[in-house]
Amino acid sequence: MIPRPKLRRVLRVRRNAIAPRQRGQHAKALARRLGRHPLFVRARRVGAYCSNDGEIDPAPLLSAARARHKRVFLPVLRAHPYKKLWFVESRQDSRLTRNRFGIPEPNLRRGRIRLPWALDLLLVPLVGFDPDCNRLGMGGGFYDRTLAYLRIRRCWQRPRLIGLAHECQRVEAIDTGPWDVPLDGVATEKRIWSRGPSKSTAHRRTGGTGTARSTSATPDQVEHQ
């Protein structure tokens, strides 16, 4: 299996090679497809992200969410604890500022702050995914730390997690670690990939894809290998 850092580099190059016009087409196709999905239809509070580094853009889907009177929340980097996220409500006319990574985020002083379990649905960016909906992120561990409670407290069901990606970011398999938080599904411009209930339960119980694994490691200890 390709090591995670090398796979991350390959997939970032792949998604950045998509022409801007095609990215726009992918974003609209994803919005049409996911806009009909029950998890999106039922959600009242939707968390998402501002696209960066070739990520598929959730903006058309968020416009549809606001048109249906859903509330939209975007991530803000937390100073303490380190490498975790808050989610701040963002309206159509909200002004965004760039964080230390150059990614737009809402102003903490002008929006309502929510922790992730207050959201119904969280749309998660990713670098790569496999058919079992395992996620390869950028390597910073922000989402895994923020959502770690979903691994530990199996009865917690909020938010439901759907990764967003271009179909070209799919790979045969991604090696998972005990810190990884499983997605409920992945949506692309071509289809929606879903994790079966048994796999999702096994993953949250064991930290993997059904095989018991140690949960002593953290993203700080083992990420970037």
C-alpha positions in Angstrom: 0.0 0.0 0.0 1.3 3.5 -0.8 2.5 5.4 2.3 0.1 8.1 3.3 2.4 11.1 2.7 3.2 9.9 -0.8 -0.4 9.2 -1.6 -1.4 12.6 -0.3 1.1 14.3 -2.6 -0.1 12.3 -5.6 -3.8 13.0 -5.0 -3.2 16.7 -4.4 -1.5 17.0 -7.7 -4.4 15.1 -9.3 -7.1 17.3 -8.0 -5.2 20.5 -8.7 -4.9 19.4 -12.3 -8.6 19.7 -12.8 -9.4 22.8 -14.9 -11.3 25.6 -13.1 -14.3 25.2 -15.4 -14.5 21.5 -14.8 -14.3 22.1 -11.0 -17.3 24.4 -11.3 -19.2 21.7 -13.2 -18.3 19.1 -10.5 -19.5 21.4 -7.7 -22.9 21.9 -9.4 -23.2 18.1 -10.1 -22.4 17.3 -6.5 -25.0 19.9 -5.3 -27.7 18.3 -7.4 -26.8 14.8 -6.3 -26.3 15.4 -2.6 -29.2 17.9 -2.4 -31.6 14.9 -2.8 -29.8 12.8 -0.2 -31.9 12.1 3.0 -29.1 13.2 5.3 -29.0 16.6 3.6 -32.7 16.9 3.3 -33.3 16.2 7.0 -30.4 18.4 8.3 -31.3 21.7 9.8 -27.7 22.7 10.8 -25.1 22.0 8.2 -21.4 22.4 8.7 -19.1 22.7 5.6 -15.8 24.4 4.6 -14.4 26.9 2.1 -12.7 25.1 -0.7 -8.9 25.4 -1.0 -6.1 23.7 -2.8 -8.3 22.2 -5.5 -11.0 20.8 -3.2 -14.4 20.4 -4.6 -16.4 23.5 -3.8 -19.5 23.1 -1.5 -20.7 26.6 -2.3 -23.6 25.6 -4.7 -24.8 23.1 -2.1 -24.6 25.7 0.7 -26.7 28.1 -1.5 -29.3 25.4 -1.8 -29.1 24.8 2.0 -29.8 28.4 2.7 -32.6 28.5 0.2 -34.2 25.7 2.2 -33.8 27.7 5.4 -31.0 25.5 6.7 -28.4 27.2 8.9 -24.8 26.9 7.6 -21.7 26.8 9.8 -18.0 27.0 8.7 -14.9 25.9 10.6 -12.7 28.3 12.6 -9.3 27.3 14.0 -9.3 27.2 17.8 -6.4 28.7 19.6 -7.0 26.3 22.6 -7.0 23.4 22.5 -4.5 23.3 19.7 -5.5 21.9 16.3 -9.3 21.7 16.9 -12.2 23.5 15.2 -15.1 25.5 16.2 -18.0 26.1 13.8 -19.5 29.5 13.3 -22.7 30.4 11.6 -22.2 32.0 8.2 -24.9 33.7 6.2 -24.9 34.5 2.5 -23.7 38.0 3.2 -21.2 37.2 6.0 -17.7 38.5 5.6 -14.9 36.0 5.9 -11.3 36.6 6.9 -8.3 34.4 6.0 -6.7 32.3 8.8 -3.0 31.5 9.1 -3.3 28.9 6.3 -4.9 31.4 4.0 -8.3 29.7 4.2 -11.4 32.0 4.6 -13.3 31.6 7.8 -16.1 33.5 9.7 -15.4 36.2 12.2 -15.6 34.7 15.7 -17.1 37.9 17.2 -19.9 38.2 14.6 -21.3 34.7 14.5 -22.8 32.1 16.7 -20.2 29.4 17.8 -21.2 25.8 17.8 -19.3 22.6 18.8 -19.6 19.8 16.3 -22.2 17.8 18.1 -24.7 20.7 17.7 -24.6 20.1 13.9 -26.9 17.6 12.1 -24.6 17.1 9.1 -20.9 18.0 8.6 -19.5 18.1 5.0 -15.8 17.2 5.3 -13.0 18.0 2.9 -10.5 15.3 2.0 -7.5 14.5 -0.1 -8.4 10.9 -0.9 -11.0 8.2 -0.1 -11.7 4.6 -0.8 -15.0 2.7 -1.5 -15.3 1.9 2.2 -15.4 5.7 2.8 -12.1 5.8 4.6 -10.7 9.3 4.5 -7.2 10.7 3.8 -7.0 14.3 5.0 -4.3 16.9 4.6 -2.3 15.6 7.6 -3.0 18.3 10.2 -5.4 16.2 12.2 -7.9 19.0 12.8 -11.0 17.1 11.9 -9.9 13.9 13.7 -9.2 15.7 16.9 -12.4 17.7 16.7 -14.5 14.6 16.0 -12.6 12.2 18.3 -15.6 11.9 20.6 -17.4 9.9 17.8 -14.8 7.2 18.1 -15.0 7.0 21.9 -18.8 7.5 22.5 -20.5 5.2 20.1 -24.0 6.3 21.1 -23.3 9.9 19.8 -24.7 10.2 16.3 -24.2 13.9 15.6 -23.1 15.2 13.3 -23.4 12.7 10.4 -20.3 12.9 8.3 -20.1 13.1 4.5 -16.8 13.7 2.7 -16.8 15.8 -0.5 -14.4 15.0 -3.3 -13.8 14.8 -7.0 -14.3 11.3 -8.2 -10.6 11.2 -9.3 -9.6 11.3 -5.6 -10.9 7.8 -5.1 -8.3 5.1 -4.6 -8.5 1.3 -4.1 -7.8 1.4 -0.4 -6.5 3.7 2.3 -4.7 2.4 5.4 -6.5 3.6 8.5 -5.2 4.5 11.9 -6.8 4.3 15.3 -7.2 8.0 15.4 -9.3 8.1 12.1 -13.0 9.0 12.4 -15.1 7.1 9.9 -17.3 8.9 7.4 -20.9 7.9 6.8 -20.4 8.5 3.1 -18.5 10.3 0.4 -20.2 12.4 -2.3 -18.6 13.2 -5.7 -19.8 14.7 -8.9 -20.6 11.1 -10.1 -22.1 9.2 -7.2 -22.5 8.9 -3.4 -20.5 6.2 -1.8 -21.9 4.9 1.5 -20.4 3.0 4.4 -22.5 0.1 5.5 -23.9 0.2 9.1 -21.9 -2.8 10.1 -18.6 -1.4 8.9 -19.3 2.0 10.5 -20.1 0.3 13.9 -17.0 -1.9 13.7 -14.8 1.0 12.8 -16.0 3.1 15.7 -15.6 0.2 18.1 -12.1 -0.8 17.0 -10.6 2.3 15.3 -10.2 0.4 12.0 -12.2 -1.5 9.4 -13.4 -4.3 11.7 -10.1 -5.5 13.2 -9.3 -4.7 16.8 -6.5 -2.1 17.0 -4.8 -0.2 19.8 -6.3 3.2 20.5 -3.3 4.5 22.4 -1.8 6.4 19.4 -2.9 9.9 18.6 -2.6 12.0 15.4 0.3 13.9 17.0 2.2 10.6 17.5 1.6 8.8 14.3 0.4 11.2 11.6 2.9 12.3 8.9 4.6 8.8 8.9 
